[in-house]
């Protein structure tokens, strides 16, 4: 059985926990009654959370600089894909002639719709036997 000392310790812990609960309930009632205090506390919690998240993100970014730079570069290239395609078409056009410039501009204008439909155009993967028979002289013609 629980001895008297253990029982006294458990009662003291219960009383401390109850006092903490009553204190927190009083704080909540005070915040509910005073909206300006609630707003300032919410703002302080938000600022603290934002700062800690920012510092954590900076630490992670410092640890993985290469990944961050590669991701930012890929995102920038994706955002500028039409301009890059036009510049490539213009550079190739000077070497190939005016018809290549027009073809490159048309390709650059169609690029977004072409990329959206790319998944529909891809074929199902062939079996190994079909790939081998395609390259053998006695295969399909």
Residue, then its C-alpha position, 0 to 999 in steps of 0.5 A: x500500500x501507499x505509505x503516508x509520505x508517498x500520499x502526501x507527495x502525490x497530494x502536493x503534486x496535485x495541488x501544484x498542478x491545480x494551482x497552475x491550471x487555475x492560473x492559466x485559466x485566469x490568464x485566458x479569462x483575462x485575454x478574452x476580456x481584453x482583446x488588445x492584450x490578446x492581439x498583442x500576445x498573438x502578434x508576439x507569438x507570430x513574430x517569435x514563430x516567424x523568426x524561429x522558422x526563418x533562422x531554421x530555414x537559413x540554417x538548412x539553406x547554409x547546410x545545403x547551398x548547392x541544392x538551393x542554388x540548383x533549385x533556384x536556377x531550375x526555377x528561373x530557367x523554367x520561368x524564362x523558358x519562352x525567352x530562352x527558346x526565342x534567344x536560341x531560335x534567334x542565335x540558330x537563325x543567324x546561322x541557318x537563315x530566316x526560315x529557321x528564325x520563323x520556325x524557332x519563333x513558332x516552336x517557342x510560341x507552341x512550347x507551353x501547349x506542347x509541354x502540356x501534351x507531352x505525356x499524352x504523346x509518349x508511348x508505353x515502354x516496349x518489352x525487351x524482346x520487341x526492342x531486340x527484334x527491332x534492331x536485329x536484321x530479321x526483325x520487323x521492317 
